[in-house]
Amino acid sequence: MIDEIVLSSPSKRDVPVGRKGLARWEIAAGATAISDPVPVTVEAADELTISCFVATRTEPATYLHSAQRTAQIAPGNQLCERQLTKAETSSSVYWIGRVLVDTPAQGPVLVAVGDSITRGDGTTTDADQRYPDHLQRRLPNGAVVLNAGLGANRLLRPELGPPMTERYERDVLSVAEATHVIIMGGINDIALPAMLGETRPSAAELVEGLRTLARRAQERGIRPLLGTITPVGISRIDDFVASGNQDVRLAVNDALRAQTEWPIVDFAAAVADATDSNRLAGYYDSGDGLHPNDAGARALAHAIELARFDMA
């Protein structure tokens, strides 16, 4: 239950966001809902603020736990306030999944699907330094890049949220305007089983999972690009450097490079250390040996050939 939602435009105009003519939103667990049209004019790259007021204690809500954006949570109804009182900050954002606009894209619409590396963990908060942000800046006006990364996400099994194979329909295939999808995943499938007491999937299983996503996209008329798994050889998290993990990662990458059905983006090569390809280059390392920093995210974006999107 959300009692009221307000959208604040770049002009600081506050507009109520209703559904079926009502201010109060009631959404069943696991369901989604779309608002009534909101009369706000926006331009490309505009920043929108969306505020939600919940009058009573709420059950756990749908949220993105690592957004590289600062949200504020404050007591009471403080909708439309420019400065919240007694606010706590959070890197999670709640309830809102997508903002739709009337004007169609004037170029390709790319969906980047993946885990925390796509999501942008390790990059500067509130600075739009994720690799999809850098890719957006490389493209001409009218093209769109959507970030469908999810921290700790796995390709084949659930962890924090459903696996990519399950959320793919919602987050990629249901985007009617999507022309391309960039798929990068598998590192959490390799590393997390040791932490969770599970059996690690084989390289063949991971490759088939990635290829399945590519086939599903192609069947919908969306052109897929497959991304290699970035280096983790100096990860500060023991499960990522456990025995055998590196062999699986390298086998997946070798198989992706060897296949010829779909183009690949060699993310691994883009951020690898010049003297040891199993580790992130120091100037691309956010500090945990796993997630690229701002410069590393830029390198990932520059590993993508723009010619893949029918542009020079």
C-alpha positions as CSV (number, residue, x, y, z in Angstrom):
1,M,0.0,0.0,0.0
2,I,1.4,3.4,-1.1
3,D,-0.8,6.3,0.0
4,E,0.5,8.9,-2.4
5,I,3.2,9.4,-5.0
6,V,4.6,12.7,-6.3
7,L,6.9,13.3,-9.2
8,S,9.1,16.4,-9.2
9,S,10.3,17.7,-12.6
10,P,13.6,19.5,-13.3
11,S,11.6,22.8,-13.1
12,K,10.7,21.8,-9.5
13,R,7.1,21.4,-10.4
14,D,5.4,18.8,-8.2
15,V,2.8,16.6,-9.9
16,P,0.7,13.9,-8.2
17,V,1.0,10.4,-9.7
18,G,-2.3,8.6,-9.5
19,R,-3.6,5.3,-10.7
20,K,-7.1,4.8,-12.1
21,G,-7.9,8.3,-10.9
22,L,-7.0,7.5,-7.3
23,A,-4.1,8.8,-5.2
24,R,-3.7,5.6,-3.2
25,W,-1.9,2.6,-4.7
26,E,-2.8,-1.0,-3.8
27,I,-0.5,-3.5,-5.5
28,A,-0.7,-7.2,-4.8
29,A,2.5,-9.0,-3.9
30,G,4.5,-9.9,-7.0
31,A,2.3,-7.7,-9.3
32,T,3.1,-4.5,-11.2
33,A,1.1,-1.4,-11.9
34,I,1.2,1.5,-14.3
35,S,0.2,5.0,-13.3
36,D,-2.2,7.3,-15.1
37,P,-0.4,9.7,-17.6
38,V,1.6,12.4,-15.7
39,P,1.5,15.9,-17.4
40,V,5.2,16.7,-17.2
41,T,7.5,17.8,-20.0
42,V,11.1,16.3,-19.8
43,E,14.1,16.4,-22.0
44,A,16.8,13.8,-22.5
45,A,19.1,13.4,-19.5
46,D,16.7,15.3,-17.2
47,E,16.7,14.2,-13.5
48,L,13.3,13.3,-11.9
49,T,12.6,12.9,-8.2
50,I,9.9,10.5,-7.2
51,S,8.6,10.6,-3.6
52,C,6.3,8.0,-2.0
53,F,4.3,8.4,1.2
54,V,3.3,5.3,3.2
55,A,1.0,6.2,6.1
56,T,1.3,2.9,8.0
57,R,4.0,0.3,8.7
58,T,4.6,-1.6,5.5
59,E,5.7,-5.1,4.7
60,P,8.9,-5.7,2.9
61,A,8.7,-4.0,-0.4
62,T,10.2,-4.5,-3.9
63,Y,13.5,-2.6,-4.0
64,L,16.8,-2.3,-5.8
65,H,19.4,-2.8,-3.1
66,S,22.3,-1.2,-4.8
67,A,21.4,1.6,-7.1
68,Q,24.5,3.9,-7.0
69,R,22.0,6.6,-6.1
70,T,21.2,8.2,-2.8
71,A,17.7,7.9,-1.6
72,Q,16.2,9.6,1.5
73,I,13.8,8.0,4.0
74,A,12.1,10.3,6.5
75,P,9.2,10.1,9.0
76,G,5.8,11.5,8.3
77,N,4.3,13.0,5.2
78,Q,7.1,15.2,3.7
79,L,6.0,15.0,0.1
80,C,7.0,18.1,-1.9
81,E,9.5,19.2,0.7
82,R,12.8,20.2,-0.8
83,Q,14.7,19.4,2.4
84,L,13.5,16.4,4.4
85,T,13.6,16.5,8.2
86,K,15.2,13.7,10.2
87,A,16.0,11.9,7.0
88,E,18.2,8.8,6.7
89,T,20.1,8.1,3.5
90,S,20.0,4.8,1.6
91,S,21.6,3.3,-1.5
92,S,18.4,1.3,-2.1
93,V,15.5,2.6,-4.1
94,Y,11.9,1.3,-3.6
95,W,8.8,0.5,-5.6
96,I,9.5,2.4,-8.8
97,G,10.7,0.2,-11.6
98,R,10.5,2.3,-14.8
99,V,9.5,5.7,-16.1
100,L,7.9,5.7,-19.5
101,V,7.8,8.7,-21.8
102,D,5.6,9.5,-24.9
103,T,8.4,10.4,-27.3
104,P,9.9,7.4,-29.0
105,A,13.7,6.9,-29.1
106,Q,15.4,8.3,-32.2
107,G,18.0,5.6,-32.3
108,P,18.8,2.1,-30.9
109,V,17.5,1.1,-27.5
110,L,20.0,-1.0,-25.7
111,V,19.3,-3.0,-22.6
112,A,22.4,-3.9,-20.5
113,V,21.5,-7.0,-18.3
114,G,23.9,-8.4,-15.7
115,D,24.9,-8.3,-12.1
116,S,26.6,-5.7,-9.9
117,I,29.3,-5.0,-12.5
118,T,26.6,-3.8,-14.9
119,R,24.6,-2.2,-12.1
120,G,27.7,-0.1,-11.3
121,D,28.8,-1.2,-7.8
122,G,32.3,0.3,-7.2
123,T,31.6,3.5,-9.2
124,T,31.0,6.9,-7.7
125,T,27.5,7.3,-6.2
126,D,25.3,9.9,-7.7
127,A,27.8,10.6,-10.5
128,D,26.4,8.3,-13.3
129,Q,29.7,6.4,-13.8
130,R,28.3,3.0,-14.4
131,Y,29.3,1.4,-17.7
132,P,25.8,1.8,-19.2
133,D,26.1,5.6,-18.4
134,H,29.4,5.8,-20.2
135,L,27.9,3.9,-23.1
136,Q,25.0,6.3,-23.2
137,R,27.4,9.2,-23.5
138,R,29.1,7.6,-26.5
139,L,25.9,7.3,-28.5
140,P,24.2,10.1,-30.5
141,N,21.2,11.9,-29.2
142,G,18.1,9.9,-29.4
143,A,19.7,6.5,-28.6
144,V,18.8,5.0,-25.2
145,V,20.7,2.7,-22.8
146,L,18.7,1.0,-20.1
147,N,20.5,-0.5,-17.1
148,A,19.0,-3.9,-16.1
149,G,21.9,-4.9,-13.8
150,L,21.1,-6.3,-10.3
151,G,23.7,-6.7,-7.6
152,A,24.5,-10.3,-6.5
153,N,22.3,-11.6,-9.4
154,R,23.0,-15.0,-10.8
155,L,22.4,-16.3,-14.2
156,L,20.9,-19.7,-13.3
157,R,19.8,-19.6,-9.7
158,P,18.1,-17.1,-7.4
159,E,20.0,-15.2,-4.7
160,L,19.0,-11.5,-4.2
161,G,16.1,-11.6,-6.6
162,P,15.3,-14.0,-9.4
163,P,18.0,-15.3,-11.7
164,M,18.6,-13.6,-15.0
165,T,16.9,-16.5,-16.8
166,E,13.7,-15.7,-14.9
167,R,13.7,-11.9,-14.9
168,Y,14.7,-11.7,-18.5
169,E,11.2,-11.5,-19.8
170,R,10.3,-8.7,-17.4
171,D,13.5,-6.7,-17.7
172,V,14.5,-7.2,-21.3
173,L,12.0,-8.9,-23.5
174,S,9.0,-6.8,-22.3
175,V,10.8,-3.6,-23.3
176,A,8.9,-3.1,-26.6
177,E,11.4,-0.6,-28.0
178,A,14.5,-2.7,-27.3
179,T,16.7,-3.2,-30.3
180,H,19.7,-4.8,-28.6
181,V,20.7,-6.5,-25.4
182,I,24.2,-6.7,-23.9
183,I,24.4,-9.8,-21.7
184,M,27.0,-10.2,-19.0
185,G,26.7,-12.7,-16.2
186,G,28.0,-15.8,-14.5
187,I,30.5,-14.7,-12.0
188,N,28.1,-15.0,-9.0
189,D,27.1,-18.4,-10.2
190,I,30.7,-19.4,-10.0
191,A,31.5,-17.8,-6.6
192,L,28.4,-18.0,-4.5
193,P,27.8,-21.8,-4.3
194,A,30.8,-22.1,-1.9
195,M,29.2,-19.6,0.4
196,L,25.7,-21.1,0.1
197,G,26.7,-24.8,0.3
198,E,25.7,-25.5,-3.3
199,T,27.4,-27.2,-6.2
200,R,29.1,-24.9,-8.6
201,P,27.6,-25.0,-12.1
202,S,29.9,-26.1,-14.9
203,A,31.3,-23.8,-17.6
204,A,29.1,-25.6,-20.1
205,E,26.0,-24.9,-18.1
206,L,26.8,-21.2,-17.8
207,V,27.6,-20.9,-21.5
208,E,24.3,-22.6,-22.4
209,G,22.5,-20.2,-20.0
210,L,24.0,-17.2,-21.7
211,R,23.4,-18.6,-25.2
212,T,19.8,-19.3,-24.2
213,L,19.3,-15.6,-23.3
214,A,20.8,-14.6,-26.6
215,R,18.4,-17.0,-28.5
216,R,15.4,-15.7,-26.6
217,A,16.3,-12.2,-27.5
218,Q,16.8,-13.0,-31.2
219,E,13.4,-14.7,-31.3
220,R,11.8,-11.4,-30.3
221,G,13.8,-9.4,-32.8
222,I,16.3,-8.1,-30.3
223,R,19.9,-8.4,-31.3
224,P,22.1,-9.9,-28.5
225,L,25.7,-9.2,-27.7
226,L,27.4,-11.6,-25.3
227,G,29.9,-10.2,-22.7
228,T,32.9,-12.1,-21.2
229,I,33.2,-12.4,-17.5
230,T,35.7,-9.8,-16.0
231,P,38.7,-10.8,-13.9
232,V,38.4,-11.5,-10.2
233,G,41.8,-13.0,-9.4
234,I,42.6,-10.4,-6.6
235,S,39.1,-10.2,-5.2
236,R,39.1,-9.4,-1.5
237,I,36.1,-11.8,-1.1
238,D,37.5,-15.3,-0.6
239,D,34.6,-17.1,-2.4
240,F,35.5,-15.4,-5.7
241,V,39.1,-16.7,-5.6
242,A,38.3,-20.2,-4.4
243,S,40.0,-23.2,-6.1
244,G,38.7,-24.0,-9.5
245,N,36.7,-20.7,-10.0
246,Q,39.3,-19.2,-12.3
247,D,39.2,-22.3,-14.5
248,V,35.5,-22.1,-14.9
249,R,35.6,-18.3,-15.7
250,L,38.3,-18.8,-18.3
251,A,36.4,-21.8,-19.9
252,V,33.2,-19.7,-20.2
253,N,35.1,-16.8,-21.8
254,D,37.0,-19.1,-24.2
255,A,33.7,-20.6,-25.3
256,L,32.1,-17.2,-25.8
257,R,35.0,-16.1,-27.9
258,A,34.9,-19.3,-29.9
259,Q,31.3,-19.2,-30.9
260,T,30.3,-17.3,-34.0
261,E,26.5,-17.1,-33.8
262,W,26.5,-13.8,-31.9
263,P,28.9,-10.9,-31.5
264,I,30.8,-10.7,-28.2
265,V,32.0,-7.8,-26.1
266,D,35.3,-8.8,-24.5
267,F,34.8,-7.0,-21.2
268,A,37.4,-9.3,-19.5
269,A,40.2,-8.1,-21.8
270,A,39.1,-4.5,-21.5
271,V,39.9,-4.2,-17.8
272,A,42.5,-7.0,-17.3
273,D,46.0,-6.3,-16.0
274,A,48.5,-6.2,-18.8
275,T,50.8,-8.7,-17.0
276,D,48.2,-11.0,-15.5
277,S,44.9,-11.3,-17.3
278,N,43.3,-13.0,-14.2
279,R,43.3,-9.8,-12.2
280,L,41.8,-6.3,-12.7
281,A,44.3,-3.6,-13.7
282,G,45.1,-1.5,-10.7
283,Y,43.8,1.7,-12.3
284,Y,40.5,0.0,-13.0
285,D,40.0,-1.5,-9.5
286,S,37.5,0.1,-7.2
287,G,39.4,-1.4,-4.3
288,D,37.9,-4.9,-3.8
289,G,39.6,-6.6,-6.8
290,L,36.2,-7.4,-8.2
291,H,34.2,-4.3,-9.2
292,P,35.6,-1.8,-11.8
293,N,35.9,1.8,-10.6
294,D,34.8,4.8,-12.7
295,A,37.7,4.4,-15.2
296,G,37.0,0.7,-15.4
297,A,33.4,1.2,-16.1
298,R,34.4,3.6,-18.9
299,A,36.8,0.9,-20.3
300,L,33.9,-1.6,-20.3
301,A,31.7,0.9,-22.3
302,H,34.5,1.5,-24.8
303,A,34.9,-2.2,-25.4
304,I,31.6,-2.1,-27.1
305,E,31.8,-1.5,-30.9
306,L,29.3,1.2,-31.9
307,A,29.2,-0.4,-35.3
308,R,27.2,-3.2,-33.7
309,F,24.3,-0.7,-33.5
310,D,24.4,0.3,-37.1
311,M,26.2,3.6,-36.5
312,A,29.8,4.8,-37.1
